[in-house]
Amino acid sequence: MTIQPTARTFSALPPIKMETAAPVNPLRGVLVTVFALKIVVCAFLLATVSLAPPVSVDARFAAVADN
């Protein structure tokens, strides 16, 4: 009578496989470009608003604008 081992041995374990990296999405460059353009547009709009005269302009601004 032979006794069968109840525990798994190292040779019975499946081999360890390295995980493969996910392929890079081809639209990643487009996404980065869109985000960069959004930042540039936001910076331009903030600069434009910061240079705009206040809403309640007095007569000096109106006189310069009329000339």
PDB file with one MODEL, atoms N, CA, C and O in Angstrom:
MODEL        1
ATOM      1  N   MET A   1       0.842  -1.159   0.000  1.00  0.00           N
ATOM      2  CA  MET A   1       0.000   0.000   0.000  1.00  0.00           C
ATOM      3  C   MET A   1       0.902   1.242   0.000  1.00  0.00           C
ATOM      4  O   MET A   1       1.765   1.388   0.866  1.00  0.00           O
ATOM      5  N   THR A   2       0.689   2.163  -1.011  1.00  0.00           N
ATOM      6  CA  THR A   2       1.487   3.382  -1.089  1.00  0.00           C
ATOM      7  C   THR A   2       0.648   4.552  -0.612  1.00  0.00           C
ATOM      8  O   THR A   2      -0.564   4.604  -0.820  1.00  0.00           O
ATOM      9  N   ILE A   3       1.306   5.458   0.013  1.00  0.00           N
ATOM     10  CA  ILE A   3       0.623   6.650   0.545  1.00  0.00           C
ATOM     11  C   ILE A   3       0.806   7.785  -0.448  1.00  0.00           C
ATOM     12  O   ILE A   3       1.930   8.136  -0.805  1.00  0.00           O
ATOM     13  N   GLN A   4      -0.288   8.344  -0.883  1.00  0.00           N
ATOM     14  CA  GLN A   4      -0.248   9.475  -1.803  1.00  0.00           C
ATOM     15  C   GLN A   4      -0.120  10.770  -0.997  1.00  0.00           C
ATOM     16  O   GLN A   4      -0.817  10.946   0.002  1.00  0.00           O
ATOM     17  N   PRO A   5       0.758  11.669  -1.421  1.00  0.00           N
ATOM     18  CA  PRO A   5       0.876  12.930  -0.681  1.00  0.00           C
ATOM     19  C   PRO A   5      -0.372  13.794  -0.904  1.00  0.00           C
ATOM     20  O   PRO A   5      -0.896  13.887  -2.014  1.00  0.00           O
ATOM     21  N   THR A   6      -0.815  14.401   0.153  1.00  0.00           N
ATOM     22  CA  THR A   6      -2.008  15.240   0.052  1.00  0.00           C
ATOM     23  C   THR A   6      -1.651  16.686  -0.288  1.00  0.00           C
ATOM     24  O   THR A   6      -2.494  17.415  -0.812  1.00  0.00           O
ATOM     25  N   ALA A   7      -0.448  17.107  -0.006  1.00  0.00           N
ATOM     26  CA  ALA A   7      -0.032  18.473  -0.307  1.00  0.00           C
ATOM     27  C   ALA A   7       0.552  18.534  -1.712  1.00  0.00           C
ATOM     28  O   ALA A   7       1.130  17.564  -2.203  1.00  0.00           O
ATOM     29  N   ARG A   8       0.392  19.674  -2.343  1.00  0.00           N
ATOM     30  CA  ARG A   8       0.955  19.851  -3.681  1.00  0.00           C
ATOM     31  C   ARG A   8       2.467  20.041  -3.576  1.00  0.00           C
ATOM     32  O   ARG A   8       2.961  20.685  -2.650  1.00  0.00           O
ATOM     33  N   THR A   9       3.159  19.496  -4.496  1.00  0.00           N
ATOM     34  CA  THR A   9       4.608  19.657  -4.511  1.00  0.00           C
ATOM     35  C   THR A   9       4.961  20.818  -5.450  1.00  0.00           C
ATOM     36  O   THR A   9       4.117  21.291  -6.211  1.00  0.00           O
ATOM     37  N   PHE A  10       6.206  21.265  -5.385  1.00  0.00           N
ATOM     38  CA  PHE A  10       6.642  22.372  -6.227  1.00  0.00           C
ATOM     39  C   PHE A  10       6.569  22.018  -7.707  1.00  0.00           C
ATOM     40  O   PHE A  10       6.276  22.875  -8.541  1.00  0.00           O
ATOM     41  N   SER A  11       6.827  20.792  -8.022  1.00  0.00           N
ATOM     42  CA  SER A  11       6.795  20.397  -9.431  1.00  0.00           C
ATOM     43  C   SER A  11       5.371  20.359  -9.965  1.00  0.00           C
ATOM     44  O   SER A  11       5.170  20.428 -11.177  1.00  0.00           O
ATOM     45  N   ALA A  12       4.390  20.251  -9.095  1.00  0.00           N
ATOM     46  CA  ALA A  12       2.995  20.207  -9.533  1.00  0.00           C
ATOM     47  C   ALA A  12       2.388  21.605  -9.681  1.00  0.00           C
ATOM     48  O   ALA A  12       1.305  21.754 -10.247  1.00  0.00           O
ATOM     49  N   LEU A  13       3.083  22.629  -9.173  1.00  0.00           N
ATOM     50  CA  LEU A  13       2.554  23.985  -9.275  1.00  0.00           C
ATOM     51  C   LEU A  13       2.689  24.490 -10.712  1.00  0.00           C
ATOM     52  O   LEU A  13       3.643  24.135 -11.405  1.00  0.00           O
ATOM     53  N   PRO A  14       1.745  25.312 -11.161  1.00  0.00           N
ATOM     54  CA  PRO A  14       1.877  25.868 -12.510  1.00  0.00           C
ATOM     55  C   PRO A  14       3.028  26.881 -12.542  1.00  0.00           C
ATOM     56  O   PRO A  14       3.345  27.487 -11.518  1.00  0.00           O
ATOM     57  N   PRO A  15       3.643  27.065 -13.691  1.00  0.00           N
ATOM     58  CA  PRO A  15       4.772  27.997 -13.769  1.00  0.00           C
ATOM     59  C   PRO A  15       4.305  29.440 -13.567  1.00  0.00           C
ATOM     60  O   PRO A  15       3.183  29.805 -13.920  1.00  0.00           O
ATOM     61  N   ILE A  16       5.193  30.243 -12.991  1.00  0.00           N
ATOM     62  CA  ILE A  16       4.886  31.652 -12.760  1.00  0.00           C
ATOM     63  C   ILE A  16       5.150  32.412 -14.055  1.00  0.00           C
ATOM     64  O   ILE A  16       6.237  32.327 -14.627  1.00  0.00           O
ATOM     65  N   LYS A  17       4.157  33.148 -14.504  1.00  0.00           N
ATOM     66  CA  LYS A  17       4.301  33.907 -15.744  1.00  0.00           C
ATOM     67  C   LYS A  17       4.378  35.391 -15.411  1.00  0.00           C
ATOM     68  O   LYS A  17       3.674  35.881 -14.528  1.00  0.00           O
ATOM     69  N   MET A  18       5.243  36.093 -16.130  1.00  0.00           N
ATOM     70  CA  MET A  18       5.346  37.538 -15.956  1.00  0.00           C
ATOM     71  C   MET A  18       4.125  38.186 -16.605  1.00  0.00           C
ATOM     72  O   MET A  18       3.703  37.797 -17.694  1.00  0.00           O
ATOM     73  N   GLU A  19       3.571  39.178 -15.919  1.00  0.00           N
ATOM     74  CA  GLU A  19       2.433  39.882 -16.497  1.00  0.00           C
ATOM     75  C   GLU A  19       2.924  40.767 -17.634  1.00  0.00           C
ATOM     76  O   GLU A  19       3.933  41.462 -17.513  1.00  0.00           O
ATOM     77  N   THR A  20       2.209  40.727 -18.709  1.00  0.00           N
ATOM     78  CA  THR A  20       2.582  41.568 -19.848  1.00  0.00           C
ATOM     79  C   THR A  20       1.973  42.953 -19.665  1.00  0.00           C
ATOM     80  O   THR A  20       0.859  43.092 -19.160  1.00  0.00           O
ATOM     81  N   ALA A  21       2.702  43.957 -20.074  1.00  0.00           N
ATOM     82  CA  ALA A  21       2.209  45.328 -19.964  1.00  0.00           C
ATOM     83  C   ALA A  21       1.112  45.542 -20.998  1.00  0.00           C
ATOM     84  O   ALA A  21       1.163  45.015 -22.109  1.00  0.00           O
ATOM     85  N   ALA A  22       0.125  46.325 -20.603  1.00  0.00           N
ATOM     86  CA  ALA A  22      -0.965  46.636 -21.522  1.00  0.00           C
ATOM     87  C   ALA A  22      -0.430  47.499 -22.657  1.00  0.00           C
ATOM     88  O   ALA A  22       0.415  48.364 -22.427  1.00  0.00           O
ATOM     89  N   PRO A  23      -0.901  47.280 -23.860  1.00  0.00           N
ATOM     90  CA  PRO A  23      -0.415  48.104 -24.975  1.00  0.00           C
ATOM     91  C   PRO A  23      -0.847  49.555 -24.800  1.00  0.00           C
ATOM     92  O   PRO A  23      -1.903  49.840 -24.236  1.00  0.00           O
ATOM     93  N   VAL A  24      -0.017  50.461 -25.292  1.00  0.00           N
ATOM     94  CA  VAL A  24      -0.297  51.886 -25.169  1.00  0.00           C
ATOM     95  C   VAL A  24      -1.437  52.239 -26.113  1.00  0.00           C
ATOM     96  O   VAL A  24      -1.453  51.823 -27.272  1.00  0.00           O
ATOM     97  N   ASN A  25      -2.380  53.006 -25.608  1.00  0.00           N
ATOM     98  CA  ASN A  25      -3.512  53.430 -26.414  1.00  0.00           C
ATOM     99  C   ASN A  25      -3.025  54.374 -27.514  1.00  0.00           C
ATOM    100  O   ASN A  25      -2.268  55.300 -27.225  1.00  0.00           O
ATOM    101  N   PRO A  26      -3.435  54.165 -28.761  1.00  0.00           N
ATOM    102  CA  PRO A  26      -2.950  55.035 -29.841  1.00  0.00           C
ATOM    103  C   PRO A  26      -3.482  56.467 -29.748  1.00  0.00           C
ATOM    104  O   PRO A  26      -2.930  57.364 -30.385  1.00  0.00           O
ATOM    105  N   LEU A  27      -4.517  56.693 -28.987  1.00  0.00           N
ATOM    106  CA  LEU A  27      -5.081  58.041 -28.856  1.00  0.00           C
ATOM    107  C   LEU A  27      -4.498  58.802 -27.671  1.00  0.00           C
ATOM    108  O   LEU A  27      -4.954  59.902 -27.358  1.00  0.00           O
ATOM    109  N   ARG A  28      -3.502  58.233 -27.013  1.00  0.00           N
ATOM    110  CA  ARG A  28      -2.912  58.893 -25.852  1.00  0.00           C
ATOM    111  C   ARG A  28      -2.260  60.219 -26.237  1.00  0.00           C
ATOM    112  O   ARG A  28      -2.367  61.197 -25.498  1.00  0.00           O
ATOM    113  N   GLY A  29      -1.596  60.261 -27.369  1.00  0.00           N
ATOM    114  CA  GLY A  29      -0.978  61.498 -27.844  1.00  0.00           C
ATOM    115  C   GLY A  29      -2.000  62.581 -28.100  1.00  0.00           C
ATOM    116  O   GLY A  29      -1.755  63.754 -27.821  1.00  0.00           O
ATOM    117  N   VAL A  30      -3.150  62.190 -28.633  1.00  0.00           N
ATOM    118  CA  VAL A  30      -4.225  63.160 -28.875  1.00  0.00           C
ATOM    119  C   VAL A  30      -4.739  63.705 -27.549  1.00  0.00           C
ATOM    120  O   VAL A  30      -4.996  64.904 -27.432  1.00  0.00           O
ATOM    121  N   LEU A  31      -4.889  62.851 -26.562  1.00  0.00           N
ATOM    122  CA  LEU A  31      -5.376  63.279 -25.255  1.00  0.00           C
ATOM    123  C   LEU A  31      -4.410  64.267 -24.615  1.00  0.00           C
ATOM    124  O   LEU A  31      -4.839  65.283 -24.067  1.00  0.00           O
ATOM    125  N   VAL A  32      -3.125  63.984 -24.676  1.00  0.00           N
ATOM    126  CA  VAL A  32      -2.124  64.887 -24.103  1.00  0.00           C
ATOM    127  C   VAL A  32      -2.135  66.222 -24.838  1.00  0.00           C
ATOM    128  O   VAL A  32      -2.022  67.278 -24.216  1.00  0.00           O
ATOM    129  N   THR A  33      -2.271  66.176 -26.165  1.00  0.00           N
ATOM    130  CA  THR A  33      -2.310  67.407 -26.958  1.00  0.00           C
ATOM    131  C   THR A  33      -3.535  68.245 -26.615  1.00  0.00           C
ATOM    132  O   THR A  33      -3.437  69.466 -26.489  1.00  0.00           O
ATOM    133  N   VAL A  34      -4.677  67.606 -26.464  1.00  0.00           N
ATOM    134  CA  VAL A  34      -5.906  68.332 -26.118  1.00  0.00           C
ATOM    135  C   VAL A  34      -5.771  68.970 -24.741  1.00  0.00           C
ATOM    136  O   VAL A  34      -6.162  70.123 -24.560  1.00  0.00           O
ATOM    137  N   PHE A  35      -5.230  68.247 -23.773  1.00  0.00           N
ATOM    138  CA  PHE A  35      -5.051  68.823 -22.440  1.00  0.00           C
ATOM    139  C   PHE A  35      -4.087  70.007 -22.479  1.00  0.00           C
ATOM    140  O   PHE A  35      -4.321  71.017 -21.815  1.00  0.00           O
ATOM    141  N   ALA A  36      -3.015  69.893 -23.245  1.00  0.00           N
ATOM    142  CA  ALA A  36      -2.058  70.990 -23.348  1.00  0.00           C
ATOM    143  C   ALA A  36      -2.709  72.212 -23.998  1.00  0.00           C
ATOM    144  O   ALA A  36      -2.494  73.339 -23.551  1.00  0.00           O
ATOM    145  N   LEU A  37      -3.499  71.998 -25.044  1.00  0.00           N
ATOM    146  CA  LEU A  37      -4.196  73.120 -25.689  1.00  0.00           C
ATOM    147  C   LEU A  37      -5.216  73.764 -24.753  1.00  0.00           C
ATOM    148  O   LEU A  37      -5.391  74.983 -24.766  1.00  0.00           O
ATOM    149  N   LYS A  38      -5.880  72.957 -23.951  1.00  0.00           N
ATOM    150  CA  LYS A  38      -6.838  73.515 -22.994  1.00  0.00           C
ATOM    151  C   LYS A  38      -6.136  74.419 -21.988  1.00  0.00           C
ATOM    152  O   LYS A  38      -6.662  75.470 -21.622  1.00  0.00           O
ATOM    153  N   ILE A  39      -4.954  74.014 -21.543  1.00  0.00           N
ATOM    154  CA  ILE A  39      -4.203  74.840 -20.592  1.00  0.00           C
ATOM    155  C   ILE A  39      -3.765  76.134 -21.248  1.00  0.00           C
ATOM    156  O   ILE A  39      -3.828  77.194 -20.625  1.00  0.00           O
ATOM    157  N   VAL A  40      -3.320  76.068 -22.504  1.00  0.00           N
ATOM    158  CA  VAL A  40      -2.901  77.277 -23.222  1.00  0.00           C
ATOM    159  C   VAL A  40      -4.081  78.227 -23.413  1.00  0.00           C
ATOM    160  O   VAL A  40      -3.943  79.434 -23.213  1.00  0.00           O
ATOM    161  N   VAL A  41      -5.229  77.698 -23.794  1.00  0.00           N
ATOM    162  CA  VAL A  41      -6.417  78.545 -23.991  1.00  0.00           C
ATOM    163  C   VAL A  41      -6.846  79.164 -22.669  1.00  0.00           C
ATOM    164  O   VAL A  41      -7.204  80.341 -22.628  1.00  0.00           O
ATOM    165  N   CYS A  42      -6.816  78.396 -21.597  1.00  0.00           N
ATOM    166  CA  CYS A  42      -7.194  78.942 -20.283  1.00  0.00           C
ATOM    167  C   CYS A  42      -6.237  80.054 -19.865  1.00  0.00           C
ATOM    168  O   CYS A  42      -6.670  81.078 -19.336  1.00  0.00           O
ATOM    169  N   ALA A  43      -4.953  79.861 -20.097  1.00  0.00           N
ATOM    170  CA  ALA A  43      -3.983  80.903 -19.752  1.00  0.00           C
ATOM    171  C   ALA A  43      -4.233  82.162 -20.577  1.00  0.00           C
ATOM    172  O   ALA A  43      -4.152  83.273 -20.052  1.00  0.00           O
ATOM    173  N   PHE A  44      -4.535  81.996 -21.861  1.00  0.00           N
ATOM    174  CA  PHE A  44      -4.832  83.142 -22.721  1.00  0.00           C
ATOM    175  C   PHE A  44      -6.084  83.876 -22.248  1.00  0.00           C
ATOM    176  O   PHE A  44      -6.098  85.106 -22.189  1.00  0.00           O
ATOM    177  N   LEU A  45      -7.130  83.131 -21.912  1.00  0.00           N
ATOM    178  CA  LEU A  45      -8.374  83.768 -21.456  1.00  0.00           C
ATOM    179  C   LEU A  45      -8.175  84.483 -20.123  1.00  0.00           C
ATOM    180  O   LEU A  45      -8.705  85.576 -19.926  1.00  0.00           O
ATOM    181  N   LEU A  46      -7.424  83.884 -19.213  1.00  0.00           N
ATOM    182  CA  LEU A  46      -7.159  84.545 -17.935  1.00  0.00           C
ATOM    183  C   LEU A  46      -6.345  85.809 -18.131  1.00  0.00           C
ATOM    184  O   LEU A  46      -6.589  86.812 -17.461  1.00  0.00           O
ATOM    185  N   ALA A  47      -5.377  85.776 -19.043  1.00  0.00           N
ATOM    186  CA  ALA A  47      -4.582  86.977 -19.312  1.00  0.00           C
ATOM    187  C   ALA A  47      -5.455  88.058 -19.935  1.00  0.00           C
ATOM    188  O   ALA A  47      -5.313  89.235 -19.604  1.00  0.00           O
ATOM    189  N   THR A  48      -6.356  87.672 -20.834  1.00  0.00           N
ATOM    190  CA  THR A  48      -7.250  88.645 -21.474  1.00  0.00           C
ATOM    191  C   THR A  48      -8.167  89.289 -20.439  1.00  0.00           C
ATOM    192  O   THR A  48      -8.365  90.504 -20.455  1.00  0.00           O
ATOM    193  N   VAL A  49      -8.715  88.497 -19.559  1.00  0.00           N
ATOM    194  CA  VAL A  49      -9.627  89.033 -18.539  1.00  0.00           C
ATOM    195  C   VAL A  49      -8.877  89.921 -17.561  1.00  0.00           C
ATOM    196  O   VAL A  49      -9.410  90.933 -17.106  1.00  0.00           O
ATOM    197  N   SER A  50      -7.651  89.553 -17.236  1.00  0.00           N
ATOM    198  CA  SER A  50      -6.908  90.371 -16.274  1.00  0.00           C
ATOM    199  C   SER A  50      -6.520  91.724 -16.862  1.00  0.00           C
ATOM    200  O   SER A  50      -6.315  92.677 -16.112  1.00  0.00           O
ATOM    201  N   LEU A  51      -6.416  91.830 -18.182  1.00  0.00           N
ATOM    202  CA  LEU A  51      -6.069  93.092 -18.826  1.00  0.00           C
ATOM    203  C   LEU A  51      -7.288  93.945 -19.172  1.00  0.00           C
ATOM    204  O   LEU A  51      -7.136  95.102 -19.562  1.00  0.00           O
ATOM    205  N   ALA A  52      -8.482  93.397 -19.036  1.00  0.00           N
ATOM    206  CA  ALA A  52      -9.692  94.131 -19.384  1.00  0.00           C
ATOM    207  C   ALA A  52      -9.954  95.219 -18.330  1.00  0.00           C
ATOM    208  O   ALA A  52      -9.676  95.017 -17.147  1.00  0.00           O
ATOM    209  N   PRO A  53     -10.485  96.360 -18.756  1.00  0.00           N
ATOM    210  CA  PRO A  53     -10.798  97.412 -17.788  1.00  0.00           C
ATOM    211  C   PRO A  53     -11.990  96.991 -16.920  1.00  0.00           C
ATOM    212  O   PRO A  53     -12.791  96.151 -17.328  1.00  0.00           O
ATOM    213  N   PRO A  54     -12.101  97.560 -15.756  1.00  0.00           N
ATOM    214  CA  PRO A  54     -13.232  97.202 -14.893  1.00  0.00           C
ATOM    215  C   PRO A  54     -14.549  97.622 -15.529  1.00  0.00           C
ATOM    216  O   PRO A  54     -14.580  98.481 -16.410  1.00  0.00           O
ATOM    217  N   VAL A  55     -15.608  97.022 -15.084  1.00  0.00           N
ATOM    218  CA  VAL A  55     -16.927  97.294 -15.655  1.00  0.00           C
ATOM    219  C   VAL A  55     -17.353  98.726 -15.363  1.00  0.00           C
ATOM    220  O   VAL A  55     -17.931  99.390 -16.223  1.00  0.00           O
ATOM    221  N   SER A  56     -17.079  99.192 -14.188  1.00  0.00           N
ATOM    222  CA  SER A  56     -17.489 100.549 -13.809  1.00  0.00           C
ATOM    223  C   SER A  56     -16.377 101.523 -14.179  1.00  0.00           C
ATOM    224  O   SER A  56     -15.688 102.045 -13.302  1.00  0.00           O
ATOM    225  N   VAL A  57     -16.202 101.768 -15.469  1.00  0.00           N
ATOM    226  CA  VAL A  57     -15.156 102.681 -15.916  1.00  0.00           C
ATOM    227  C   VAL A  57     -15.602 104.119 -15.680  1.00  0.00           C
ATOM    228  O   VAL A  57     -16.780 104.452 -15.811  1.00  0.00           O
ATOM    229  N   ASP A  58     -14.654 104.946 -15.335  1.00  0.00           N
ATOM    230  CA  ASP A  58     -15.009 106.356 -15.132  1.00  0.00           C
ATOM    231  C   ASP A  58     -14.751 107.118 -16.425  1.00  0.00           C
ATOM    232  O   ASP A  58     -14.447 106.504 -17.448  1.00  0.00           O
ATOM    233  N   ALA A  59     -14.864 108.412 -16.400  1.00  0.00           N
ATOM    234  CA  ALA A  59     -14.813 109.238 -17.605  1.00  0.00           C
ATOM    235  C   ALA A  59     -13.438 109.198 -18.272  1.00  0.00           C
ATOM    236  O   ALA A  59     -13.340 109.371 -19.487  1.00  0.00           O
ATOM    237  N   ARG A  60     -12.379 108.973 -17.497  1.00  0.00           N
ATOM    238  CA  ARG A  60     -11.044 108.946 -18.121  1.00  0.00           C
ATOM    239  C   ARG A  60     -10.914 107.786 -19.109  1.00  0.00           C
ATOM    240  O   ARG A  60     -10.364 107.958 -20.197  1.00  0.00           O
ATOM    241  N   PHE A  61     -11.418 106.605 -18.735  1.00  0.00           N
ATOM    242  CA  PHE A  61     -11.352 105.483 -19.648  1.00  0.00           C
ATOM    243  C   PHE A  61     -12.231 105.709 -20.877  1.00  0.00           C
ATOM    244  O   PHE A  61     -11.845 105.378 -21.998  1.00  0.00           O
ATOM    245  N   ALA A  62     -13.395 106.265 -20.658  1.00  0.00           N
ATOM    246  CA  ALA A  62     -14.306 106.520 -21.779  1.00  0.00           C
ATOM    247  C   ALA A  62     -13.705 107.554 -22.730  1.00  0.00           C
ATOM    248  O   ALA A  62     -13.884 107.440 -23.943  1.00  0.00           O
ATOM    249  N   ALA A  63     -13.000 108.556 -22.214  1.00  0.00           N
ATOM    250  CA  ALA A  63     -12.390 109.566 -23.061  1.00  0.00           C
ATOM    251  C   ALA A  63     -11.261 108.970 -23.892  1.00  0.00           C
ATOM    252  O   ALA A  63     -11.107 109.322 -25.062  1.00  0.00           O
ATOM    253  N   VAL A  64     -10.470 108.076 -23.310  1.00  0.00           N
ATOM    254  CA  VAL A  64      -9.392 107.440 -24.051  1.00  0.00           C
ATOM    255  C   VAL A  64      -9.965 106.498 -25.117  1.00  0.00           C
ATOM    256  O   VAL A  64      -9.418 106.402 -26.215  1.00  0.00           O
ATOM    257  N   ALA A  65     -11.042 105.818 -24.804  1.00  0.00           N
ATOM    258  CA  ALA A  65     -11.637 104.891 -25.756  1.00  0.00           C
ATOM    259  C   ALA A  65     -12.272 105.615 -26.928  1.00  0.00           C
ATOM    260  O   ALA A  65     -12.299 105.079 -28.036  1.00  0.00           O
ATOM    261  N   ASP A  66     -12.784 106.818 -26.712  1.00  0.00           N
ATOM    262  CA  ASP A  66     -13.422 107.578 -27.777  1.00  0.00           C
ATOM    263  C   ASP A  66     -12.401 108.135 -28.774  1.00  0.00           C
ATOM    264  O   ASP A  66     -12.718 108.322 -29.949  1.00  0.00           O
ATOM    265  N   ASN A  67     -11.202 108.393 -28.315  1.00  0.00           N
ATOM    266  CA  ASN A  67     -10.188 108.981 -29.229  1.00  0.00           C
ATOM    267  C   ASN A  67      -9.708 107.955 -30.138  1.00  0.00           C
ATOM    268  O   ASN A  67      -8.857 108.229 -30.984  1.00  0.00           O
TER     269      ASN A  67
ENDMDL
END
